[in-house]
Amino acid sequence: MTEQEREEFREFVAARSAALMRTAYLMTGNRHDAEDLLQTSLAKTLVAWRRVRDAEQPEVYVRRLMLNTRTSLWRRRKPDAVPYAAVPDRPGDDAFAGIDLHDALWTALSSLGRRQRAVLVLRYYEQLSEAEIADALGVSVGTVKSQASRALANLRANAGLLEDPRAALPTPTITGATS
């Protein structure tokens, strides 16, 4: 690898590492695992940088690599035990209700399948378009739309938050539809 290629890679990492770290955090759910995932993905990208830099969007390559690496880890990991099925009722105002809601949404998000979770993370946290998500995941735009719709339906049904107005989830919109 030439010094110029190393410098190009350093510039890429400096410019995009914050956004890639957000994606890694949303995929893993904690900072330590996110840092490991991003570092592993960037190390693999460095090895292939000559080929990757010639592609139009090296960031898409890194996101795809993070998704594939995370998927490999999910397949090897045993599922976590859930201590109880429902949160007990609490009378009156709860000072920690916002934290409880946040935790419930994170738990519900982490219970989704890998593709549904990836679609929601890329769509609602990274603000990518359906076409960009499809490109990053190597699927069709229709698959992205159906996965997003199913994922949001699963969150609504399984999060136990249907009655909580603070947990309002976006309604999937079909782009390009006419009335």
N, C-alpha and C positions, 0 to 999 in steps of 0.2 A: 504494500500500500504506500502510495506516495505521500509526501508531506501535505500537498495540496488537498488530496482526498481526506486526510486526517483533519485538516482545517475545515473542510466542508462539513464533515461529520460533526465536529465540535460546534459549528455554527448552527447546524440543524438541531442538535441536542439543546443548545442554549435557547433557541427560539421556541421550541415545541415541548420541552420537558414538562412545563407546568400543566399544559393541557393534557399531555399523555399521563401525567401523574394523577390528574382528576379521574380520567377514564380508568386507570388501574385501581384507584381507590374504590370507585363505584363497582368495579367487577369483583373486588375481593372483600370489601366491607371493613377493612382496617388498614391503617397506614403502614405498618410493618410489612404485611404481605404485599401491599401495593408497591412499596419500594423494591422489594425483591422481584416482583413480577416485571416492573419497568426496567430494572437493572439487567435482568436476564434477557429481556426482549431487546434492549439496546445493545447488549453484548453480541447477540446473534445478528443484529442488524449491522454492526461494525464489520463482522466477518464477511457479510454479503454486500457491503456498502457500494462497491464498484458497480454491481448490478442494480442495486436498489436506487442509487442516485440518478441513474439514467431513466428510471420510471418517472412518470409525470407527478406522482404523489407519494413520496417516501413515507409520509405520515400514515397513509392508508395501510402500507405494508407493515409498519410497526404496530398499528392497532390490530390488524389481523393476526400478527405474531403473538401479541398479548392475549388475544382471545383463544388462539390455539394452545398456547402454553397454559393458560388458566383451565381450559377444558381438560387437558392432560392431567392436571393436578386434581380436578374434580373427580375424574374417573378413578384415581388411586386412593382418594380419601374416603373414609367411612363417614356416614351421615351422623350429625350431631344429635344427641338425645334432646327431646323437648320435655322440660320438667312438668308442664301442665298444658291442658288444651285451651283454656280460656282464662282471661284476666278477671279476677274477682271484682264485683261491683264495689265502688267507693262512694259513699254519700257526700254531698256537698261539693264545693269547689276544691279542686286539687291543684296545688301550686306546681305540680310536676306533670300535669296533663299533656303539655306540649312535648315533653320528653317522652312520655308514654306513647303518644301518637307517632313521634319520630321513630321510636324503637319498633312499634307495630308495623309501620310502613317498611322499614328496613328488613324486618323479619319476613314480611310478605314478599318483598322484592327478592330476597335471597332464596325463597322457596320456589321461585319460578324456574323453569328449565333454562339451560344455558343460552339457547338462542333467543327465547322470549326476554330474558333479562338483558342480554346484549342489545337487542333492538330498543328496549325502553331506555337503557343507559345512553345509547348513542342518539336517540331521538330527543329525549326530554332533558337530559343533562348536558350532552355535548351539542345539542341543537343542530344535528346534521339533518339534511333532507332525506327523504325516502330513497332517492337515487344514490346518494352518498353512502347510506347505510347498506343498500343492496350491493354496491361496489365493494365496500369494506368486508362484508360477510360472504361475498361470492354467491349471492342468491338473487332472485328476481325481485322487482319492486312489488309485485303482487304478494310474494312471500313475506316481505317486510310488512306490508299492510295487514295481512292476515295474522302474522305473529304479534304485531302490536295490538290488534283488536282482541285477540285471545288473551294476551298478557294482561291488558287492562281489565278484561272481564274476570280473569282469575284473581286479580288484586281486589276488585270490588267484592267478589263472592267469598274469597278466602281470608281476607284480612280482618274480618269481624268489625269493619268500620263503616258499614253501609249507612248507619244512622248518624254518624259523626260528620257534621257539615265541614269541619276543618280538613277532612280527608277526601275532599272532592277531587276526583281524578279527571284528567282531560278526556273528553269524548273524542274518539278517533274520527277524523274527518277524511273524506274521500276526495282527493284532489282531482280536478278535471271533470267532476260531475256537474251536470246542468240540470236545472229544474224544469 
